[in-house]
Amino acid sequence: GCSGEIRNYTGQGYMHFGSASNAGARAVFNSGRKMNCALGIKYMSPSGDYTGAELLVNGRSVGYPSLARTAENDWNICYQFVGIAEGTNTIELRASEQNGSSLTLDHIVLIPVD
């Protein structure tokens, strides 16, 4: 897709996560079974490495993804292994500090690994 100056995103759009210390994104979904997954975050951060974003699954911190600098309109995917429960699950990416770099999110995917 394309909209304005942003290019090469998937589907209907993207989200400006920004650089503020209160930035956040959340997805809620249902799973038919408990499983381990590779969680892929497709992002763009042309102003520099984005540090300090905490990844939470069902309210529990699973780490701080390494979101390295990208070129403008050059999306990257960062993978993190997570456990998913049967039933309702929540995935959150939450800024834990003010960041000097801005982040744009395209999508988050779960790939079962077991």
Buried (B, 14 or more C-beta within 10 A) or exposed (E): EEEEEBEEBEEEEBBEBBBEEEBBBEEEEEBEEEBEBBBBBBBBBBBBEBBBBBBBBBEEEBEBBEBEBBEEBEBBEBBBEBBBEEEEBEBBBBBEEEBEBBBBBBBBBBEEEE
